[in-house]
Amino acid sequence: MNPVSFKGITNVGACAMTRQTNAKNVHVNNCLIAQLSDDFNGKDLTEFESVVKDCNPDNWYRSFPEDHRLIHIMTEYTADISKEIDDPIPKLYVNYHEVPVKNETLPMFSFIAKLTRKIFNMENFQRANDFKYGIIGRLCLLPNCDLALIAKNLNYKFKTFIDTMPFSDDASKRFAKEINKNINRQMKDFLK
């Protein structure tokens, strides 16, 4: 199967943040941000907006005031590192709000699974410099974190860090695949 380039998905960035919470537990956040649009390859933005409306989002959804085309996806879980095999059930967050797992939100889970599958199969990523180096790229990918400060703490030049870490093709594919795996695990647990 040949991977397909979906030009309607641009400015993709992704990363993970792991922190040990105590001697036994590690907390994992996998994050992805992208701009959606409609073009001849698909109607990703229209489909997302339709799914949001159908999922009764009053208590859990917010759009980005800066750009309604942005979607931020995060899966989060805590794993017990003392166990050899641990399969914690992750939580899904869309635009920084937890998506409750219930029948009416299953279309959102399906949409995110489909979108992340598209991303990890993409060949060509389009990223605008003003997006990835700007406020949105710096502050919106990791909640409550400034990527410029992370780069400084890791002794990277900011642009080098951005290009080789969160806004690289490899990171986008890798963490889209991880989020997809987490979404599927959450859906399977709910549908048991």
Buried (B, 14 or more C-beta within 10 A) or exposed (E): EEEEBBBBBBBBBBBBBEEEEEEEBBBBBBBBBBBBBBEEBBBBBEBBBEBBEEBEBEEBBEBBEEEEBBBBBBBBBBBEBEEEEEEBEBBBBBBBBEBBBEEEBBBBBEBBBBBBBBBBBBEEBBBEEEBBBEEBBBBBBBBEBEBBEBBEEEEBEBEEBBBEBBBBEEBBBBBBBBBBBBBBBBBEEBEE
